[in-house]
Amino acid sequence: CESDEQAIQVQGVSGNFCSPKCSGSSCPSDVPDGVTATPQCALRSPTGDSFCALLCTPSTWRGNGANGECGTGTCQAIQGVGLCTYTAANLGVTFEFVALPIGTTNLILVV
């Protein structure tokens, strides 16, 4: 992970990803090579910190998202959305992933 990112592994989802904190409601635009998914401020920690994630559209035909948006990653379906994850050694923190009942796609991380 880069110096401004935290390693995250979501419970119930294989793979993991590096996630920077959101700046207000925006995320840095740098993504792994081949990724077309747009980083979105979509994760929240138990302490209230918001983190960015690459959301995708799960597909039964393509493992990396309906439009290949995760690049070399995998689009993992969880609670009605897709999350780009990557195969890597255990990077650290494991979170439980729970959807928030909010009009936009907001997700929460709960230890």
Chimera marker file (.cmm) of the C-alpha trace (Angstrom):
<marker_set name="trace">
<marker id="1" x="0.000" y="0.000" z="0.000" r="1" g="1" b="0" radius="0.5"/>
<marker id="2" x="1.015" y="3.593" z="-0.533" r="1" g="1" b="0" radius="0.5"/>
<marker id="3" x="1.868" y="5.778" z="2.467" r="1" g="1" b="0" radius="0.5"/>
<marker id="4" x="-1.618" y="7.350" z="2.473" r="1" g="1" b="0" radius="0.5"/>
<marker id="5" x="-3.470" y="4.004" z="2.281" r="1" g="1" b="0" radius="0.5"/>
<marker id="6" x="-4.619" y="1.342" z="4.725" r="1" g="1" b="0" radius="0.5"/>
<marker id="7" x="-4.699" y="-2.370" z="3.897" r="1" g="1" b="0" radius="0.5"/>
<marker id="8" x="-8.251" y="-3.670" z="4.116" r="1" g="1" b="0" radius="0.5"/>
<marker id="9" x="-9.681" y="-7.163" z="3.917" r="1" g="1" b="0" radius="0.5"/>
<marker id="10" x="-13.463" y="-7.383" z="4.098" r="1" g="1" b="0" radius="0.5"/>
<marker id="11" x="-14.855" y="-10.320" z="6.049" r="1" g="1" b="0" radius="0.5"/>
<marker id="12" x="-16.668" y="-12.738" z="3.735" r="1" g="1" b="0" radius="0.5"/>
<marker id="13" x="-14.878" y="-11.465" z="0.621" r="1" g="1" b="0" radius="0.5"/>
<marker id="14" x="-11.723" y="-13.060" z="-0.764" r="1" g="1" b="0" radius="0.5"/>
<marker id="15" x="-8.809" y="-10.796" z="-1.565" r="1" g="1" b="0" radius="0.5"/>
<marker id="16" x="-8.033" y="-7.375" z="-0.183" r="1" g="1" b="0" radius="0.5"/>
<marker id="17" x="-7.218" y="-3.848" z="-1.281" r="1" g="1" b="0" radius="0.5"/>
<marker id="18" x="-5.414" y="-0.698" z="-0.255" r="1" g="1" b="0" radius="0.5"/>
<marker id="19" x="-7.690" y="2.189" z="0.629" r="1" g="1" b="0" radius="0.5"/>
<marker id="20" x="-6.919" y="5.866" z="1.244" r="1" g="1" b="0" radius="0.5"/>
<marker id="21" x="-9.060" y="8.020" z="3.510" r="1" g="1" b="0" radius="0.5"/>
<marker id="22" x="-11.617" y="10.198" z="1.777" r="1" g="1" b="0" radius="0.5"/>
<marker id="23" x="-10.907" y="13.899" z="1.523" r="1" g="1" b="0" radius="0.5"/>
<marker id="24" x="-14.349" y="15.265" z="2.339" r="1" g="1" b="0" radius="0.5"/>
<marker id="25" x="-16.433" y="13.141" z="-0.007" r="1" g="1" b="0" radius="0.5"/>
<marker id="26" x="-13.798" y="12.756" z="-2.717" r="1" g="1" b="0" radius="0.5"/>
<marker id="27" x="-11.063" y="10.211" z="-3.398" r="1" g="1" b="0" radius="0.5"/>
<marker id="28" x="-7.685" y="10.322" z="-5.136" r="1" g="1" b="0" radius="0.5"/>
<marker id="29" x="-7.969" y="9.442" z="-8.826" r="1" g="1" b="0" radius="0.5"/>
<marker id="30" x="-4.926" y="7.148" z="-9.027" r="1" g="1" b="0" radius="0.5"/>
<marker id="31" x="-5.930" y="3.499" z="-9.521" r="1" g="1" b="0" radius="0.5"/>
<marker id="32" x="-4.040" y="0.297" z="-10.385" r="1" g="1" b="0" radius="0.5"/>
<marker id="33" x="-3.083" y="-0.231" z="-14.036" r="1" g="1" b="0" radius="0.5"/>
<marker id="34" x="-5.991" y="-1.423" z="-16.182" r="1" g="1" b="0" radius="0.5"/>
<marker id="35" x="-8.679" y="-0.296" z="-13.708" r="1" g="1" b="0" radius="0.5"/>
<marker id="36" x="-11.557" y="1.801" z="-15.053" r="1" g="1" b="0" radius="0.5"/>
<marker id="37" x="-13.663" y="1.768" z="-11.867" r="1" g="1" b="0" radius="0.5"/>
<marker id="38" x="-13.839" y="5.222" z="-10.296" r="1" g="1" b="0" radius="0.5"/>
<marker id="39" x="-12.729" y="5.467" z="-6.648" r="1" g="1" b="0" radius="0.5"/>
<marker id="40" x="-15.695" y="6.370" z="-4.450" r="1" g="1" b="0" radius="0.5"/>
<marker id="41" x="-15.952" y="7.415" z="-0.833" r="1" g="1" b="0" radius="0.5"/>
<marker id="42" x="-17.923" y="4.318" z="0.143" r="1" g="1" b="0" radius="0.5"/>
<marker id="43" x="-16.454" y="2.839" z="3.324" r="1" g="1" b="0" radius="0.5"/>
<marker id="44" x="-16.701" y="4.001" z="6.900" r="1" g="1" b="0" radius="0.5"/>
<marker id="45" x="-14.654" y="2.780" z="9.859" r="1" g="1" b="0" radius="0.5"/>
<marker id="46" x="-15.990" y="2.231" z="13.386" r="1" g="1" b="0" radius="0.5"/>
<marker id="47" x="-14.280" y="5.495" z="14.374" r="1" g="1" b="0" radius="0.5"/>
<marker id="48" x="-16.168" y="7.415" z="11.675" r="1" g="1" b="0" radius="0.5"/>
<marker id="49" x="-13.275" y="7.759" z="9.223" r="1" g="1" b="0" radius="0.5"/>
<marker id="50" x="-14.345" y="7.406" z="5.588" r="1" g="1" b="0" radius="0.5"/>
<marker id="51" x="-12.315" y="5.414" z="3.076" r="1" g="1" b="0" radius="0.5"/>
<marker id="52" x="-12.327" y="5.044" z="-0.688" r="1" g="1" b="0" radius="0.5"/>
<marker id="53" x="-13.189" y="1.876" z="-2.582" r="1" g="1" b="0" radius="0.5"/>
<marker id="54" x="-13.439" y="0.776" z="-6.192" r="1" g="1" b="0" radius="0.5"/>
<marker id="55" x="-17.077" y="-0.202" z="-6.685" r="1" g="1" b="0" radius="0.5"/>
<marker id="56" x="-17.932" y="-2.432" z="-9.628" r="1" g="1" b="0" radius="0.5"/>
<marker id="57" x="-20.793" y="-4.321" z="-11.256" r="1" g="1" b="0" radius="0.5"/>
<marker id="58" x="-20.561" y="-8.061" z="-10.489" r="1" g="1" b="0" radius="0.5"/>
<marker id="59" x="-20.964" y="-10.374" z="-13.476" r="1" g="1" b="0" radius="0.5"/>
<marker id="60" x="-21.369" y="-14.113" z="-13.898" r="1" g="1" b="0" radius="0.5"/>
<marker id="61" x="-19.493" y="-13.819" z="-17.223" r="1" g="1" b="0" radius="0.5"/>
<marker id="62" x="-16.480" y="-11.754" z="-16.157" r="1" g="1" b="0" radius="0.5"/>
<marker id="63" x="-14.661" y="-12.096" z="-12.868" r="1" g="1" b="0" radius="0.5"/>
<marker id="64" x="-13.260" y="-8.570" z="-13.009" r="1" g="1" b="0" radius="0.5"/>
<marker id="65" x="-16.638" y="-6.821" z="-13.332" r="1" g="1" b="0" radius="0.5"/>
<marker id="66" x="-19.305" y="-6.555" z="-16.016" r="1" g="1" b="0" radius="0.5"/>
<marker id="67" x="-17.130" y="-4.146" z="-18.020" r="1" g="1" b="0" radius="0.5"/>
<marker id="68" x="-13.727" y="-5.345" z="-16.815" r="1" g="1" b="0" radius="0.5"/>
<marker id="69" x="-13.569" y="-2.325" z="-14.509" r="1" g="1" b="0" radius="0.5"/>
<marker id="70" x="-11.414" y="-4.029" z="-11.849" r="1" g="1" b="0" radius="0.5"/>
<marker id="71" x="-8.525" y="-4.664" z="-14.270" r="1" g="1" b="0" radius="0.5"/>
<marker id="72" x="-6.520" y="-7.597" z="-12.876" r="1" g="1" b="0" radius="0.5"/>
<marker id="73" x="-8.674" y="-7.609" z="-9.732" r="1" g="1" b="0" radius="0.5"/>
<marker id="74" x="-11.896" y="-9.438" z="-8.964" r="1" g="1" b="0" radius="0.5"/>
<marker id="75" x="-15.323" y="-7.840" z="-8.606" r="1" g="1" b="0" radius="0.5"/>
<marker id="76" x="-16.701" y="-9.359" z="-5.399" r="1" g="1" b="0" radius="0.5"/>
<marker id="77" x="-20.464" y="-9.140" z="-4.847" r="1" g="1" b="0" radius="0.5"/>
<marker id="78" x="-21.474" y="-8.142" z="-1.337" r="1" g="1" b="0" radius="0.5"/>
<marker id="79" x="-24.755" y="-6.712" z="-0.088" r="1" g="1" b="0" radius="0.5"/>
<marker id="80" x="-26.017" y="-5.562" z="-3.468" r="1" g="1" b="0" radius="0.5"/>
<marker id="81" x="-22.822" y="-3.919" z="-4.739" r="1" g="1" b="0" radius="0.5"/>
<marker id="82" x="-19.491" y="-5.038" z="-6.136" r="1" g="1" b="0" radius="0.5"/>
<marker id="83" x="-16.110" y="-4.331" z="-4.595" r="1" g="1" b="0" radius="0.5"/>
<marker id="84" x="-12.820" y="-4.630" z="-6.518" r="1" g="1" b="0" radius="0.5"/>
<marker id="85" x="-10.378" y="-6.799" z="-4.582" r="1" g="1" b="0" radius="0.5"/>
<marker id="86" x="-6.907" y="-8.121" z="-5.364" r="1" g="1" b="0" radius="0.5"/>
<marker id="87" x="-4.995" y="-11.280" z="-4.538" r="1" g="1" b="0" radius="0.5"/>
<marker id="88" x="-2.261" y="-10.481" z="-2.052" r="1" g="1" b="0" radius="0.5"/>
<marker id="89" x="-0.694" y="-11.687" z="1.146" r="1" g="1" b="0" radius="0.5"/>
<marker id="90" x="-2.640" y="-10.888" z="4.297" r="1" g="1" b="0" radius="0.5"/>
<marker id="91" x="-2.111" y="-7.142" z="4.530" r="1" g="1" b="0" radius="0.5"/>
<marker id="92" x="-3.537" y="-6.643" z="7.961" r="1" g="1" b="0" radius="0.5"/>
<marker id="93" x="-6.910" y="-5.487" z="9.162" r="1" g="1" b="0" radius="0.5"/>
<marker id="94" x="-10.102" y="-7.505" z="8.616" r="1" g="1" b="0" radius="0.5"/>
<marker id="95" x="-13.445" y="-5.715" z="8.730" r="1" g="1" b="0" radius="0.5"/>
<marker id="96" x="-17.058" y="-6.814" z="8.670" r="1" g="1" b="0" radius="0.5"/>
<marker id="97" x="-18.877" y="-5.106" z="5.797" r="1" g="1" b="0" radius="0.5"/>
<marker id="98" x="-22.399" y="-3.815" z="6.473" r="1" g="1" b="0" radius="0.5"/>
<marker id="99" x="-24.579" y="-1.634" z="4.225" r="1" g="1" b="0" radius="0.5"/>
<marker id="100" x="-26.006" y="1.599" z="5.622" r="1" g="1" b="0" radius="0.5"/>
<marker id="101" x="-29.630" y="2.510" z="4.889" r="1" g="1" b="0" radius="0.5"/>
<marker id="102" x="-28.790" y="5.723" z="3.063" r="1" g="1" b="0" radius="0.5"/>
<marker id="103" x="-30.005" y="6.833" z="-0.369" r="1" g="1" b="0" radius="0.5"/>
<marker id="104" x="-26.526" y="6.766" z="-1.907" r="1" g="1" b="0" radius="0.5"/>
<marker id="105" x="-24.159" y="3.826" z="-1.953" r="1" g="1" b="0" radius="0.5"/>
<marker id="106" x="-22.568" y="4.190" z="1.463" r="1" g="1" b="0" radius="0.5"/>
<marker id="107" x="-20.964" y="1.256" z="3.195" r="1" g="1" b="0" radius="0.5"/>
<marker id="108" x="-19.632" y="0.806" z="6.693" r="1" g="1" b="0" radius="0.5"/>
<marker id="109" x="-16.719" y="-1.132" z="8.099" r="1" g="1" b="0" radius="0.5"/>
<marker id="110" x="-17.282" y="-2.551" z="11.562" r="1" g="1" b="0" radius="0.5"/>
<marker id="111" x="-14.529" y="-4.288" z="13.511" r="1" g="1" b="0" radius="0.5"/>
<link id1="1" id2="2" r="1" g="1" b="0" radius="0.2"/>
<link id1="2" id2="3" r="1" g="1" b="0" radius="0.2"/>
<link id1="3" id2="4" r="1" g="1" b="0" radius="0.2"/>
<link id1="4" id2="5" r="1" g="1" b="0" radius="0.2"/>
<link id1="5" id2="6" r="1" g="1" b="0" radius="0.2"/>
<link id1="6" id2="7" r="1" g="1" b="0" radius="0.2"/>
<link id1="7" id2="8" r="1" g="1" b="0" radius="0.2"/>
<link id1="8" id2="9" r="1" g="1" b="0" radius="0.2"/>
<link id1="9" id2="10" r="1" g="1" b="0" radius="0.2"/>
<link id1="10" id2="11" r="1" g="1" b="0" radius="0.2"/>
<link id1="11" id2="12" r="1" g="1" b="0" radius="0.2"/>
<link id1="12" id2="13" r="1" g="1" b="0" radius="0.2"/>
<link id1="13" id2="14" r="1" g="1" b="0" radius="0.2"/>
<link id1="14" id2="15" r="1" g="1" b="0" radius="0.2"/>
<link id1="15" id2="16" r="1" g="1" b="0" radius="0.2"/>
<link id1="16" id2="17" r="1" g="1" b="0" radius="0.2"/>
<link id1="17" id2="18" r="1" g="1" b="0" radius="0.2"/>
<link id1="18" id2="19" r="1" g="1" b="0" radius="0.2"/>
<link id1="19" id2="20" r="1" g="1" b="0" radius="0.2"/>
<link id1="20" id2="21" r="1" g="1" b="0" radius="0.2"/>
<link id1="21" id2="22" r="1" g="1" b="0" radius="0.2"/>
<link id1="22" id2="23" r="1" g="1" b="0" radius="0.2"/>
<link id1="23" id2="24" r="1" g="1" b="0" radius="0.2"/>
<link id1="24" id2="25" r="1" g="1" b="0" radius="0.2"/>
<link id1="25" id2="26" r="1" g="1" b="0" radius="0.2"/>
<link id1="26" id2="27" r="1" g="1" b="0" radius="0.2"/>
<link id1="27" id2="28" r="1" g="1" b="0" radius="0.2"/>
<link id1="28" id2="29" r="1" g="1" b="0" radius="0.2"/>
<link id1="29" id2="30" r="1" g="1" b="0" radius="0.2"/>
<link id1="30" id2="31" r="1" g="1" b="0" radius="0.2"/>
<link id1="31" id2="32" r="1" g="1" b="0" radius="0.2"/>
<link id1="32" id2="33" r="1" g="1" b="0" radius="0.2"/>
<link id1="33" id2="34" r="1" g="1" b="0" radius="0.2"/>
<link id1="34" id2="35" r="1" g="1" b="0" radius="0.2"/>
<link id1="35" id2="36" r="1" g="1" b="0" radius="0.2"/>
<link id1="36" id2="37" r="1" g="1" b="0" radius="0.2"/>
<link id1="37" id2="38" r="1" g="1" b="0" radius="0.2"/>
<link id1="38" id2="39" r="1" g="1" b="0" radius="0.2"/>
<link id1="39" id2="40" r="1" g="1" b="0" radius="0.2"/>
<link id1="40" id2="41" r="1" g="1" b="0" radius="0.2"/>
<link id1="41" id2="42" r="1" g="1" b="0" radius="0.2"/>
<link id1="42" id2="43" r="1" g="1" b="0" radius="0.2"/>
<link id1="43" id2="44" r="1" g="1" b="0" radius="0.2"/>
<link id1="44" id2="45" r="1" g="1" b="0" radius="0.2"/>
<link id1="45" id2="46" r="1" g="1" b="0" radius="0.2"/>
<link id1="46" id2="47" r="1" g="1" b="0" radius="0.2"/>
<link id1="47" id2="48" r="1" g="1" b="0" radius="0.2"/>
<link id1="48" id2="49" r="1" g="1" b="0" radius="0.2"/>
<link id1="49" id2="50" r="1" g="1" b="0" radius="0.2"/>
<link id1="50" id2="51" r="1" g="1" b="0" radius="0.2"/>
<link id1="51" id2="52" r="1" g="1" b="0" radius="0.2"/>
<link id1="52" id2="53" r="1" g="1" b="0" radius="0.2"/>
<link id1="53" id2="54" r="1" g="1" b="0" radius="0.2"/>
<link id1="54" id2="55" r="1" g="1" b="0" radius="0.2"/>
<link id1="55" id2="56" r="1" g="1" b="0" radius="0.2"/>
<link id1="56" id2="57" r="1" g="1" b="0" radius="0.2"/>
<link id1="57" id2="58" r="1" g="1" b="0" radius="0.2"/>
<link id1="58" id2="59" r="1" g="1" b="0" radius="0.2"/>
<link id1="59" id2="60" r="1" g="1" b="0" radius="0.2"/>
<link id1="60" id2="61" r="1" g="1" b="0" radius="0.2"/>
<link id1="61" id2="62" r="1" g="1" b="0" radius="0.2"/>
<link id1="62" id2="63" r="1" g="1" b="0" radius="0.2"/>
<link id1="63" id2="64" r="1" g="1" b="0" radius="0.2"/>
<link id1="64" id2="65" r="1" g="1" b="0" radius="0.2"/>
<link id1="65" id2="66" r="1" g="1" b="0" radius="0.2"/>
<link id1="66" id2="67" r="1" g="1" b="0" radius="0.2"/>
<link id1="67" id2="68" r="1" g="1" b="0" radius="0.2"/>
<link id1="68" id2="69" r="1" g="1" b="0" radius="0.2"/>
<link id1="69" id2="70" r="1" g="1" b="0" radius="0.2"/>
<link id1="70" id2="71" r="1" g="1" b="0" radius="0.2"/>
<link id1="71" id2="72" r="1" g="1" b="0" radius="0.2"/>
<link id1="72" id2="73" r="1" g="1" b="0" radius="0.2"/>
<link id1="73" id2="74" r="1" g="1" b="0" radius="0.2"/>
<link id1="74" id2="75" r="1" g="1" b="0" radius="0.2"/>
<link id1="75" id2="76" r="1" g="1" b="0" radius="0.2"/>
<link id1="76" id2="77" r="1" g="1" b="0" radius="0.2"/>
<link id1="77" id2="78" r="1" g="1" b="0" radius="0.2"/>
<link id1="78" id2="79" r="1" g="1" b="0" radius="0.2"/>
<link id1="79" id2="80" r="1" g="1" b="0" radius="0.2"/>
<link id1="80" id2="81" r="1" g="1" b="0" radius="0.2"/>
<link id1="81" id2="82" r="1" g="1" b="0" radius="0.2"/>
<link id1="82" id2="83" r="1" g="1" b="0" radius="0.2"/>
<link id1="83" id2="84" r="1" g="1" b="0" radius="0.2"/>
<link id1="84" id2="85" r="1" g="1" b="0" radius="0.2"/>
<link id1="85" id2="86" r="1" g="1" b="0" radius="0.2"/>
<link id1="86" id2="87" r="1" g="1" b="0" radius="0.2"/>
<link id1="87" id2="88" r="1" g="1" b="0" radius="0.2"/>
<link id1="88" id2="89" r="1" g="1" b="0" radius="0.2"/>
<link id1="89" id2="90" r="1" g="1" b="0" radius="0.2"/>
<link id1="90" id2="91" r="1" g="1" b="0" radius="0.2"/>
<link id1="91" id2="92" r="1" g="1" b="0" radius="0.2"/>
<link id1="92" id2="93" r="1" g="1" b="0" radius="0.2"/>
<link id1="93" id2="94" r="1" g="1" b="0" radius="0.2"/>
<link id1="94" id2="95" r="1" g="1" b="0" radius="0.2"/>
<link id1="95" id2="96" r="1" g="1" b="0" radius="0.2"/>
<link id1="96" id2="97" r="1" g="1" b="0" radius="0.2"/>
<link id1="97" id2="98" r="1" g="1" b="0" radius="0.2"/>
<link id1="98" id2="99" r="1" g="1" b="0" radius="0.2"/>
<link id1="99" id2="100" r="1" g="1" b="0" radius="0.2"/>
<link id1="100" id2="101" r="1" g="1" b="0" radius="0.2"/>
<link id1="101" id2="102" r="1" g="1" b="0" radius="0.2"/>
<link id1="102" id2="103" r="1" g="1" b="0" radius="0.2"/>
<link id1="103" id2="104" r="1" g="1" b="0" radius="0.2"/>
<link id1="104" id2="105" r="1" g="1" b="0" radius="0.2"/>
<link id1="105" id2="106" r="1" g="1" b="0" radius="0.2"/>
<link id1="106" id2="107" r="1" g="1" b="0" radius="0.2"/>
<link id1="107" id2="108" r="1" g="1" b="0" radius="0.2"/>
<link id1="108" id2="109" r="1" g="1" b="0" radius="0.2"/>
<link id1="109" id2="110" r="1" g="1" b="0" radius="0.2"/>
<link id1="110" id2="111" r="1" g="1" b="0" radius="0.2"/>
</marker_set>
